[in-house]
């Protein structure tokens, strides 16, 4: 890891990487005398980042630390100056996208949200933009009700550049969390240069990061930028307060606070949280480990939040060898950061300007006195490259896989497990085992202990029945389904006591694991119970499923067909096809996680390693041959 904070006496925000590689040398080309940016070079374009804009006057302003209540209309002169400058310079700066890194409000009240909404409306139809909810824009629990009221997905969903939002989930506190534009995926481009920008709320929970991984994988052919509120700053919460107290003490002692020499060793990726709680939220360090570092197309991470510290940068290679530049800026002024992409020079020139001073270049701020902290050049991002999963190549559609899809009215992602070539020139029998998304019979959900129905968007678990009477008749009468193997957990089935296919179908519910969890004690125990279902010929035909029919279902399907001799390439293509059926893209980490489980076992091929895994779960070779005798023809 390369931290650009190595000199304790001088804050070197961008580390000179001479010892690493000259290709990563950051060349700074600005002098303290430069006041305005030079004209935009031919073919260049700009990505603009608005730091925290909290700091309102008038009605609704904060009254913390003894501040008097505001009087008069709600106002924010610094925020207004930033937006007005953007509107005036969209064309001459060729601004292609604008990101606000959060804390767009200070007190999370209607006064401030109304002002922010009306002000940002100046950008509607002028330039694409998105906002990251900061800790001041939500409750500490993660409730973003106000943000979603004023900046819902519906405000942007009609635009081609708006690529989607995380759908959200019902929190244990009873509010709808993280959905409806609280986390969004956006696109922008300039000619052949294409970008994806992932906007993540402060301390985004794991389900959001899973969605983020899927979005970055889906747009792996685009340069990727991640914007979140809290990423860099004081690594430990206590150090941020120490930083503030020391600079304040200097001032109180009658000395110039500009002479403060920060302890740079405390700065880096944040390990603590402000929102979502310690058991649900993710720190800046956790987001790096779970998301930002995992994708070859990520080159830039922008954030705010740390007003006491103001400015920090970390340059670090991701797991695929790509250099990722993480930049934090929170100045409390009318400052704006502009990233000029100049393809002809293969450079990204970053300027920090003061919109309150008609766009003058910022050369210093408080105790940060070096111009190179504010104005510098980054290497142009490398062409995005697709990272192949375990060397499998591009998973193009395979007619042998597509031919196994079955059409069950109301049930997505359903297909026959059979139809693929197996051991000894045999084929996996069709019509005996099917996989699908969840089969449900819960028509409605109600508030706990009442008969009051919840709004549809707050339903969690299996939801209403997906099966039409026609589909049920087809599964029972035409396919002869005898066993419904449900891989979901107790909370996910919401009190279901039998299969929606009827009393004649045996319902077996086994809370199962997926991917890396297959080798945990609970995962192995669940697989043992699952596989016992397939060893009894009286259970066939069988349908098995989880919720989406992707993760737990896909992991079990891989093991079953692997035992039957379906080769590694087809197992991988079958797994990828699941995501196409769901209209999504697979996470690049899941397949390797499953392969890592089997890598622990001996075998020259994946099929042999899967067999060794099954034997390690307490089954015999005779058990495996029984399963093969049923399933191969």
ROGU-708215 format. One line per field, with one value per residue (C-alpha): residue number from 1; residue in one letter; x, y negated, z negated. Coordinates in Angstrom, 3 decimals. Each point is the difference from the previous one (the first is absolute). Layout:
BEGIN
k = [NUM:...]
r = [a:...]
u = [X:...]
v = [Y:...]
w = [Z:...]
! end
This chain:
BEGIN
k = [1:2:3:4:5:6:7:8:9:10:11:12:13:14:15:16:17:18:19:20:21:22:23:24:25:26:27:28:29:30:31:32:33:34:35:36:37:38:39:40:41:42:43:44:45:46:47:48:49:50:51:52:53:54:55:56:57:58:59:60:61:62:63:64:65:66:67:68:69:70:71:72:73:74:75:76:77:78:79:80:81:82:83:84:85:86:87:88:89:90:91:92:93:94:95:96:97:98:99:100:101:102:103:104:105:106:107:108:109:110:111:112:113:114:115:116:117:118:119:120:121:122:123:124:125:126:127:128:129:130:131:132:133:134:135:136:137:138:139:140:141:142:143:144:145:146:147:148:149:150:151:152:153:154:155:156:157:158:159:160:161:162:163:164:165:166:167:168:169:170:171:172:173:174:175:176:177:178:179:180:181:182:183:184:185:186:187:188:189:190:191:192:193:194:195:196:197:198:199:200:201:202:203:204:205:206:207:208:209:210:211:212:213:214:215:216:217:218:219:220:221:222:223:224:225:226:227:228:229:230:231:232:233:234:235:236:237:238:239:240:241:242:243:244:245:246:247:248:249:250:251:252:253:254:255:256:257:258:259:260:261:262:263:264:265:266:267:268:269:270:271:272:273:274:275:276:277:278:279:280:281:282:283:284:285:286:287:288:289:290:291:292:293:294:295:296:297:298:299:300:301:302:303:304:305:306:307:308:309:310:311:312:313:314:315:316:317:318:319:320:321:322:323:324:325:326:327:328:329:330:331:332:333:334:335:336:337:338:339:340:341:342:343:344:345:346:347:348:349:350:351:352:353:354:355:356:357:358:359:360:361:362:363:364:365:366:367:368:369:370:371:372:373:374:375:376:377:378:379:380:381:382:383:384:385:386:387:388:389:390:391:392:393:394:395:396:397:398:399:400:401:402:403:404:405:406:407:408:409:410:411:412:413:414:415:416:417:418:419:420:421:422:423:424:425:426:427:428:429:430:431:432:433:434:435:436:437:438:439:440:441:442:443:444:445:446:447:448:449:450:451:452:453:454:455:456:457:458:459:460:461:462:463:464:465:466:467:468:469:470:471:472:473:474:475:476:477:478:479:480:481:482:483:484:485:486:487:488:489:490:491:492:493:494:495:496:497:498:499:500:501:502:503:504:505:506:507:508:509:510:511:512:513:514:515:516:517:518:519:520:521:522:523:524:525:526:527:528:529:530:531:532:533:534:535:536:537:538:539:540:541:542:543:544:545:546:547:548:549:550:551:552:553:554:555:556:557:558:559:560:561:562:563:564:565:566:567:568:569:570:571:572:573:574:575:576:577:578:579:580:581:582:583:584:585:586:587:588:589:590:591:592:593:594:595:596:597:598:599:600:601:602:603:604:605:606:607:608:609:610:611:612:613:614:615:616:617:618:619:620:621:622:623:624:625:626:627:628:629:630:631:632:633]
r = [x:x:x:x:x:x:x:x:x:x:x:x:x:x:x:x:x:x:x:x:x:x:x:x:x:x:x:x:x:x:x:x:x:x:x:x:x:x:x:x:x:x:x:x:x:x:x:x:x:x:x:x:x:x:x:x:x:x:x:x:x:x:x:x:x:x:x:x:x:x:x:x:x:x:x:x:x:x:x:x:x:x:x:x:x:x:x:x:x:x:x:x:x:x:x:x:x:x:x:x:x:x:x:x:x:x:x:x:x:x:x:x:x:x:x:x:x:x:x:x:x:x:x:x:x:x:x:x:x:x:x:x:x:x:x:x:x:x:x:x:x:x:x:x:x:x:x:x:x:x:x:x:x:x:x:x:x:x:x:x:x:x:x:x:x:x:x:x:x:x:x:x:x:x:x:x:x:x:x:x:x:x:x:x:x:x:x:x:x:x:x:x:x:x:x:x:x:x:x:x:x:x:x:x:x:x:x:x:x:x:x:x:x:x:x:x:x:x:x:x:x:x:x:x:x:x:x:x:x:x:x:x:x:x:x:x:x:x:x:x:x:x:x:x:x:x:x:x:x:x:x:x:x:x:x:x:x:x:x:x:x:x:x:x:x:x:x:x:x:x:x:x:x:x:x:x:x:x:x:x:x:x:x:x:x:x:x:x:x:x:x:x:x:x:x:x:x:x:x:x:x:x:x:x:x:x:x:x:x:x:x:x:x:x:x:x:x:x:x:x:x:x:x:x:x:x:x:x:x:x:x:x:x:x:x:x:x:x:x:x:x:x:x:x:x:x:x:x:x:x:x:x:x:x:x:x:x:x:x:x:x:x:x:x:x:x:x:x:x:x:x:x:x:x:x:x:x:x:x:x:x:x:x:x:x:x:x:x:x:x:x:x:x:x:x:x:x:x:x:x:x:x:x:x:x:x:x:x:x:x:x:x:x:x:x:x:x:x:x:x:x:x:x:x:x:x:x:x:x:x:x:x:x:x:x:x:x:x:x:x:x:x:x:x:x:x:x:x:x:x:x:x:x:x:x:x:x:x:x:x:x:x:x:x:x:x:x:x:x:x:x:x:x:x:x:x:x:x:x:x:x:x:x:x:x:x:x:x:x:x:x:x:x:x:x:x:x:x:x:x:x:x:x:x:x:x:x:x:x:x:x:x:x:x:x:x:x:x:x:x:x:x:x:x:x:x:x:x:x:x:x:x:x:x:x:x:x:x:x:x:x:x:x:x:x:x:x:x:x:x:x:x:x:x:x:x:x:x:x:x:x:x:x:x:x:x:x:x:x:x:x:x:x:x:x:x:x:x:x:x:x:x:x:x:x:x:x:x:x:x:x:x:x:x:x:x:x:x:x:x:x:x:x:x:x:x:x:x:x:x:x:x:x:x:x:x:x:x:x:x:x:x:x:x:x:x:x:x:x:x:x:x:x]
u = [0.000:1.270:-1.203:0.645:0.442:3.562:1.594:-1.076:1.175:-1.382:-3.333:0.929:-3.503:1.169:2.893:2.774:0.155:3.499:0.975:-3.061:-0.113:0.587:-3.341:-1.686:2.026:-2.397:1.176:-1.138:-0.198:-1.502:1.578:-1.263:-0.388:-2.620:-3.437:-2.327:0.028:1.452:-2.451:-1.306:2.195:-1.580:-1.718:0.099:-2.975:-0.680:-1.347:-0.996:-0.154:-1.852:1.275:-2.195:-2.308:-1.411:-0.019:-3.430:-1.324:-3.567:-2.854:1.073:3.700:1.716:-0.006:2.698:2.753:-2.134:-0.641:-3.098:-3.001:-0.034:-2.205:-1.379:-0.050:2.208:3.163:3.402:2.195:2.951:-2.167:-1.780:3.306:1.117:-3.180:-0.133:3.611:-0.714:-3.037:2.006:2.939:-1.561:0.754:3.429:1.263:-1.831:-1.262:-1.350:-1.042:-0.270:0.247:-0.883:1.855:-2.589:-0.992:-2.066:-1.889:1.043:-3.093:-1.951:-3.189:-2.587:1.339:3.442:-1.200:-2.417:2.806:2.403:-2.622:-0.874:3.652:1.033:-3.020:2.065:2.049:-3.022:0.142:3.285:2.532:-0.360:0.637:-0.396:0.209:1.520:-1.960:2.391:-0.345:-1.730:-2.476:-1.315:-0.535:2.792:-2.121:0.315:-3.522:0.087:-3.694:0.623:2.547:-2.359:-2.861:1.866:2.359:-1.823:0.930:-3.072:1.718:2.684:-1.287:-1.161:3.558:2.130:3.023:-1.782:0.925:-1.947:-0.296:0.396:-3.571:0.316:-0.941:-2.109:2.228:-0.374:-0.997:-3.038:0.971:0.706:3.790:2.436:-2.430:-1.631:3.137:1.813:2.504:0.143:1.913:0.506:1.725:1.703:2.154:1.894:0.378:1.646:0.907:-2.610:-0.438:-2.150:-0.395:-1.195:-1.473:-0.113:-1.609:2.083:1.128:-1.998:-1.114:1.020:-3.091:0.857:3.599:-1.194:-2.132:2.958:2.181:-2.642:-0.214:3.764:0.134:-2.861:1.858:3.461:0.724:-0.267:2.425:-1.457:-0.263:-1.314:-1.455:-0.813:-0.201:2.422:3.140:3.216:0.943:0.928:0.383:-1.308:-2.822:2.008:2.759:-2.359:-0.932:3.679:0.748:-2.704:0.903:3.684:-0.628:-2.566:2.384:2.621:-2.422:-1.103:3.641:0.209:2.048:-0.737:-1.988:1.540:3.213:-1.665:1.973:-2.478:0.991:-0.406:0.340:-3.608:-1.369:-1.138:-3.047:-2.536:-0.679:-2.991:-3.653:-2.478:-3.091:-1.770:1.532:3.049:-1.797:-1.351:2.006:3.365:2.916:2.154:2.543:-2.698:-1.422:3.485:0.422:-3.504:-0.501:2.415:3.122:-1.678:-0.680:2.577:-1.894:0.008:2.521:-1.488:-1.802:-1.314:-1.332:-0.532:-1.134:3.262:-0.305:2.428:2.688:-1.154:2.198:1.537:1.084:0.913:1.354:-0.190:-0.096:-3.140:0.027:0.264:3.073:-1.869:1.029:-2.907:0.249:-2.174:-0.584:-1.763:-0.892:-2.204:0.900:-3.105:0.273:-1.442:2.664:-0.459:2.309:0.313:1.568:0.958:0.454:2.382:0.223:2.607:2.404:-1.051:-0.420:-2.654:0.652:-1.691:-0.781:-1.525:-1.851:-1.924:-3.398:-0.570:2.956:-1.171:1.958:3.411:2.416:0.469:3.683:-0.267:-2.495:0.692:3.102:0.124:2.290:1.382:-1.583:0.614:-2.558:-2.738:1.141:1.746:0.070:-1.004:0.858:-2.835:-1.923:1.077:-2.374:-2.438:0.756:-2.371:1.348:-0.874:-1.338:2.523:1.123:-3.322:-0.184:-3.080:-3.197:-1.810:-3.439:0.192:-2.961:0.376:-0.707:-2.672:-1.895:-0.568:-2.049:-3.594:-2.908:-2.024:-2.511:0.932:3.269:3.202:3.364:-1.363:1.836:0.636:3.145:0.415:0.932:3.761:2.733:1.259:2.252:1.029:-1.821:-3.299:-2.439:-1.667:-3.629:-2.609:-3.324:1.295:1.411:-0.932:1.393:-1.812:-0.570:-2.121:-3.390:-2.198:-3.470:-0.025:-2.543:0.550:2.061:-1.319:1.518:1.110:-2.865:-2.588:-2.166:1.228:1.690:3.434:0.578:1.145:3.454:0.544:-0.745:2.988:0.427:-1.691:-2.850:-3.203:-0.440:1.773:-1.840:-3.105:-2.508:1.149:3.621:-0.928:-2.009:2.966:2.500:-2.308:-1.732:2.547:3.326:-1.153:1.936:0.111:2.460:0.377:3.495:0.011:3.492:-1.215:0.310:-2.831:-0.381:-0.015:-3.031:-2.186:-1.902:-0.482:-0.854:-0.223:0.627:-2.237:-0.209:-2.405:-0.218:1.110:3.441:2.507:1.390:3.567:1.431:3.724:1.671:2.993:3.233:1.711:3.464:2.710:-2.565:-0.315:3.104:-1.102:-1.397:-3.563:0.482:1.264:-2.813:-2.590:1.534:-0.052:-3.750:-0.533:1.875:-1.883:-3.158:1.592:1.054:-3.590:-1.500:-3.492:0.489:0.275:-0.858:1.405:-0.044:2.473:0.277:0.953:-1.269:1.450:1.208:3.513:2.370:-1.042:-1.776:2.962:2.531:-2.012:-0.585:3.743:0.712:-2.754:1.020:3.683:-0.578:-1.684:3.061:-1.053:3.306:1.295:-0.634:-3.689:-0.436:1.294:-2.153:-3.050:0.729:0.367:-3.212:-1.911:0.839:-1.066:-3.337:-0.312:0.931:3.147:3.744:1.852:2.294:3.580:0.799:-2.643:1.189:3.620:-1.315:-1.746:3.052:2.143:-2.121:0.702:3.677:0.545:-0.704:2.139:-0.765:1.413:-3.303:-2.791:-2.259:2.446:0.349:-3.798:-0.239:2.659:-1.993:-3.168:1.914:1.350:-3.609:-0.451:-1.322:1.448:0.985:-3.059:-2.197:1.475:-0.481:-3.640:-0.537:1.733:-2.088:-3.162:1.168:2.127:-1.178]
v = [0.000:-3.465:-2.690:-3.516:-1.278:0.968:-3.275:-1.046:-3.578:-0.675:1.436:1.688:0.873:1.690:2.372:-0.148:3.574:-0.101:3.138:1.848:-0.834:-3.085:0.601:-1.009:-3.174:-2.868:-3.117:-3.241:-2.864:-2.835:-3.007:-2.120:-2.943:1.713:-1.417:1.424:3.291:-0.032:0.564:3.537:1.893:1.381:3.354:-0.372:0.391:-0.534:1.941:-2.337:0.906:-2.150:0.441:-0.256:-3.037:-0.021:-3.436:-1.604:-3.322:-1.079:2.179:3.594:-0.605:2.020:-1.247:2.301:-1.275:-2.961:-1.434:-2.235:1.119:-1.292:-2.866:-0.625:2.199:3.091:-0.771:1.448:-2.472:2.348:2.802:-2.493:-1.304:3.536:0.902:-3.350:0.406:3.486:-1.204:-2.893:2.211:3.277:-0.733:-1.632:2.636:2.834:1.295:3.496:0.923:-1.520:1.928:-1.401:2.026:-0.573:-2.125:-2.031:-1.070:-0.669:0.773:2.416:-2.080:-1.141:-3.567:1.050:2.805:-2.326:-2.496:2.731:1.525:-3.328:-0.920:3.306:-0.284:-2.573:2.947:2.054:0.295:-1.937:2.606:3.519:0.107:2.200:-0.473:2.237:-0.155:-1.036:0.519:-3.406:1.102:2.968:1.221:1.932:3.129:-0.483:-1.320:-2.180:-0.928:-3.702:0.632:2.376:-2.468:-2.742:2.004:3.280:2.282:-1.244:-3.387:1.596:3.319:-1.465:-0.888:2.350:-0.725:1.267:3.692:0.920:-0.011:2.547:1.191:-0.240:2.285:-0.056:-0.854:1.604:-3.460:0.026:-2.517:0.617:-0.203:-0.942:0.057:-2.505:-1.848:0.062:2.079:-0.504:1.017:-2.593:-0.161:-2.703:-0.092:-2.251:1.544:3.392:-0.688:1.675:-0.158:1.485:-1.839:1.946:-2.220:1.601:-1.394:-0.588:3.371:2.005:3.427:3.349:0.415:-3.339:1.080:3.254:-2.039:-2.306:2.975:1.113:-3.461:-0.307:3.474:-0.855:-3.090:1.537:-1.532:-3.541:-2.013:0.111:-2.717:0.690:-2.895:0.429:-2.320:1.502:1.632:-1.805:-2.060:0.867:3.771:0.111:-2.237:-1.196:-1.248:-2.281:-1.690:-0.156:-1.715:-2.574:-0.575:-0.549:-2.600:-1.733:-0.015:-1.689:-2.776:-0.375:-0.350:-3.079:1.678:0.119:3.200:-0.059:1.132:3.252:3.049:2.900:3.498:1.670:3.501:-0.141:-0.493:2.721:2.143:-0.483:3.004:-1.412:-0.770:-2.823:1.722:3.367:1.300:2.175:3.204:-1.214:-2.925:0.108:-2.327:-1.501:2.773:2.687:-1.514:0.104:3.661:1.113:-2.120:-2.660:2.170:2.906:-1.439:-0.561:-2.974:-2.115:-2.856:-2.779:-0.197:-3.380:-0.842:-2.793:0.023:-0.878:-3.766:-0.101:1.455:-1.438:1.849:3.458:2.323:3.677:1.698:3.770:2.833:2.115:3.775:0.034:-2.227:-3.176:-3.217:-1.567:-3.664:-0.750:-3.714:-1.643:-3.700:-1.850:-3.659:-1.753:-2.584:-0.543:2.256:2.387:2.716:0.377:3.018:-0.853:3.115:-0.759:3.069:-1.579:-0.415:3.220:-2.072:-1.027:-3.485:-0.756:-3.600:-1.269:-3.271:-2.471:-0.639:-2.836:-1.749:0.559:3.211:-1.079:2.841:0.998:0.314:0.557:0.503:-0.585:2.035:1.738:-2.407:1.911:-0.677:3.587:1.187:-1.836:-0.022:2.972:2.475:3.666:2.634:0.599:3.170:3.085:1.668:2.103:3.666:2.829:2.268:3.543:2.319:2.790:-0.225:1.097:-2.531:-1.941:1.844:-0.232:1.538:3.742:1.650:3.045:-2.227:-2.183:3.090:1.060:-3.083:0.807:-2.407:0.022:-2.807:-2.440:1.747:-1.580:1.706:3.537:2.713:3.736:1.179:2.631:-0.129:-0.479:2.510:2.010:2.911:2.667:-1.540:0.055:-2.905:-1.382:1.116:-2.645:-0.155:1.242:-3.115:-3.646:-3.205:-3.335:-3.167:0.280:1.703:-1.981:0.216:-3.105:-2.318:-2.958:-1.161:-1.811:-2.023:2.270:0.833:-1.828:0.530:-3.222:0.619:-1.493:-2.057:2.256:-1.567:1.054:3.660:2.161:3.738:1.986:-2.426:0.895:3.234:0.130:3.091:-0.228:2.826:0.899:0.274:2.107:2.350:0.287:0.822:2.550:1.616:-0.320:0.080:2.105:-1.956:1.943:-2.016:-3.757:-0.535:-3.517:-1.342:-3.109:-0.740:-0.271:-3.814:0.179:2.280:-2.035:2.850:2.192:3.522:1.796:-0.230:-2.326:2.905:1.748:2.667:2.759:-1.587:0.594:-3.320:0.283:-3.238:0.000:-3.325:0.214:-1.860:-1.186:-0.612:-0.126:0.909:3.483:1.045:-1.408:2.376:-1.260:0.056:3.576:1.095:-1.584:1.541:3.413:-0.314:-1.360:2.832:2.639:-1.199:0.831:3.496:1.204:0.899:-0.303:-3.796:-0.547:-2.188:-2.764:-3.781:-1.945:-3.754:-2.832:-3.582:-1.037:3.449:-1.382:0.342:2.912:1.662:-0.620:1.387:3.197:0.346:-0.268:2.841:2.253:-0.407:0.140:3.426:1.048:-0.912:-3.288:-1.681:-3.160:-2.271:0.963:-0.255:-3.564:-0.908:1.449:-2.164:-3.140:0.773:-0.307:-3.706:-0.572:1.566:-2.496:-2.947:-0.667:0.728:2.396:-1.285:0.708:1.356:2.714:2.651:-0.195:0.328:3.260:1.272:-0.784:2.443:2.868:-0.964:1.322:3.541:2.315:0.551:-0.713:-1.467:-2.039:3.068:2.047:-2.773:-0.319:3.754:-0.227:-2.767:2.139:2.976:-2.256:-0.759:3.630:1.572:3.112:0.753:2.269:-2.980:-2.005:2.916:0.282:-3.644:0.488:3.067:-2.061:-3.065:1.252:1.682]
w = [0.000:0.842:-2.394:1.211:-3.552:-0.850:-1.074:-3.484:0.517:3.437:1.135:3.299:1.173:3.181:-0.546:2.620:1.182:1.481:-1.852:1.253:3.687:2.038:1.676:-3.232:-0.585:-0.711:1.787:-1.538:2.462:-1.938:-1.649:-2.827:2.365:2.182:-0.829:2.649:1.801:3.507:2.891:0.404:2.501:3.169:-0.595:-3.787:-2.342:-3.686:-2.979:-2.860:-3.701:-2.559:-3.592:-3.116:0.278:-3.546:-1.587:0.372:-1.243:-0.655:-1.175:-0.561:-0.595:-2.702:-3.585:-1.335:-2.284:-1.112:3.446:0.122:2.074:3.550:1.120:3.486:3.098:0.051:1.935:0.852:1.870:0.508:1.410:2.238:1.362:0.898:1.890:1.802:1.131:1.352:1.963:1.464:0.991:1.144:3.656:-0.135:-2.464:1.806:-3.352:0.638:-3.565:-3.488:-3.286:-3.423:-2.650:-2.737:-2.946:2.411:-3.142:-3.553:-2.073:2.234:-0.196:2.521:0.098:1.133:2.257:1.778:0.600:1.209:2.298:1.594:0.427:1.574:2.304:1.886:1.245:1.106:3.763:0.069:-1.144:-1.483:-3.745:-3.061:-3.758:-2.651:-3.293:-2.766:-3.725:-0.325:2.700:-1.967:-3.511:-1.657:0.498:3.776:0.533:3.163:0.036:0.648:2.757:1.786:-0.354:1.869:2.219:0.797:2.874:1.877:0.316:2.208:1.315:3.314:0.964:2.093:-2.218:-3.122:-0.136:-3.115:-3.768:-2.748:-0.763:-3.782:-2.876:-3.137:-2.955:-3.405:-1.283:2.274:2.694:3.682:0.274:2.751:2.942:2.371:1.134:-3.346:1.995:3.754:3.106:2.760:3.377:1.999:3.078:2.351:3.411:-0.423:-3.635:-2.217:-3.762:-2.751:-3.328:-3.035:-2.740:-3.463:-3.153:-3.116:-1.446:2.545:-1.376:1.518:2.247:1.610:0.595:1.563:2.376:0.635:0.929:2.469:1.570:0.405:1.536:2.338:1.231:-0.049:3.412:-1.430:-2.123:-3.519:-2.644:-3.509:-1.982:-3.667:-2.969:-2.510:1.372:-1.016:-3.040:-3.571:-0.040:-3.578:-1.269:-2.991:2.311:1.878:-3.250:-0.971:3.298:-0.657:-3.649:0.714:2.690:-2.225:-2.972:2.152:0.824:-3.619:-1.009:2.166:2.704:3.700:0.703:3.464:-1.720:-1.056:1.123:0.329:-1.016:3.376:-1.408:-1.216:3.535:2.395:0.642:-2.781:-2.244:-1.904:0.771:-0.243:1.441:0.149:-3.227:-0.582:0.926:3.326:1.388:1.770:-0.675:2.733:-0.551:0.250:3.201:1.511:-0.917:1.003:3.119:1.263:0.140:1.754:3.440:2.711:1.456:-3.185:0.117:-2.157:-3.374:-1.189:-3.459:-2.551:-3.654:-1.777:-0.410:-2.920:2.248:3.348:2.470:0.347:2.787:0.122:3.112:-0.093:2.470:0.131:0.029:3.789:0.098:0.952:-1.751:-1.917:-1.039:-3.039:-0.662:-2.945:-0.081:-2.490:-0.317:-1.342:2.775:3.481:1.483:2.908:1.293:3.753:1.656:3.570:2.089:2.867:2.265:2.289:-2.931:-1.765:-3.138:-2.515:-1.337:-3.293:-0.945:-3.225:0.546:-2.139:1.570:-2.457:1.659:3.579:0.455:-1.277:-0.599:-3.656:-0.961:-3.750:-2.812:-3.692:-0.926:3.375:1.831:2.972:3.364:1.106:-2.543:1.915:3.626:1.509:2.853:-0.142:2.611:2.459:-0.917:1.860:2.438:-2.034:0.227:-0.779:-2.715:0.932:-2.683:-0.513:3.634:1.427:2.828:1.030:-0.991:3.327:0.229:0.459:1.764:-2.260:-3.007:1.569:1.188:-3.624:-0.903:-0.916:0.047:-3.206:-0.081:-2.775:-0.961:1.369:0.418:0.353:1.907:0.141:-1.754:2.708:3.668:-0.352:0.926:-2.980:-0.945:2.490:2.960:-1.873:-0.363:-3.108:0.157:0.608:-1.791:-3.381:-1.714:0.537:-1.504:-0.295:-1.972:-3.131:0.015:-2.361:-1.480:-2.215:1.593:-2.340:-2.931:-3.000:-2.773:-2.802:-2.340:2.087:3.060:1.600:3.335:0.637:3.166:2.831:0.135:-3.608:0.551:-0.807:0.267:2.762:0.714:1.776:1.908:3.332:1.172:2.115:-0.071:3.498:-1.152:-3.009:2.202:2.395:-2.768:-1.617:2.969:2.807:-1.849:-2.929:-2.639:-3.253:-2.103:-0.550:-1.490:-1.483:-0.868:-1.843:-3.719:-2.533:0.258:3.795:0.256:-2.369:-1.562:3.064:-1.120:3.318:3.696:2.038:2.461:-2.361:-2.652:2.365:0.377:-2.784:-1.282:-1.350:-1.353:-0.776:-0.793:2.316:0.716:3.170:1.499:-2.703:-2.655:1.478:-1.950:-3.360:-2.595:0.586:3.766:-0.024:-2.316:2.300:3.128:-1.674:-0.547:3.519:1.686:-1.976:1.766:3.375:-1.116:-0.414:3.360:-1.488:-0.250:3.758:1.903:-2.222:0.217:-2.172:-0.548:-2.342:0.566:3.367:0.995:0.374:-2.963:-2.214:2.902:2.304:-2.486:-0.489:3.755:0.601:-2.442:1.376:3.638:-0.964:-1.531:3.228:2.051:1.582:0.799:-1.665:2.976:0.203:-3.772:0.164:3.014:-1.718:-3.054:2.123:1.901:-3.263:-0.184:3.583:-0.875:-2.860:2.240:-2.014:-0.044:-2.299:-2.708:0.968:-3.477:-0.367:2.437:-1.248:-3.572:0.912:1.883:-3.047:-2.026:2.393:0.369:-3.527:1.200:2.112:3.657:3.456:1.213:-1.543:0.238:-2.080:-2.582:-0.301:-0.535:-2.727:-1.681:0.008:-1.416:-2.761:-1.003:-1.043:3.193:1.607:3.581:0.113:-0.912:2.871:2.412:-1.121:0.900:3.354:0.800:-0.483:1.915:2.932:3.175]
! end
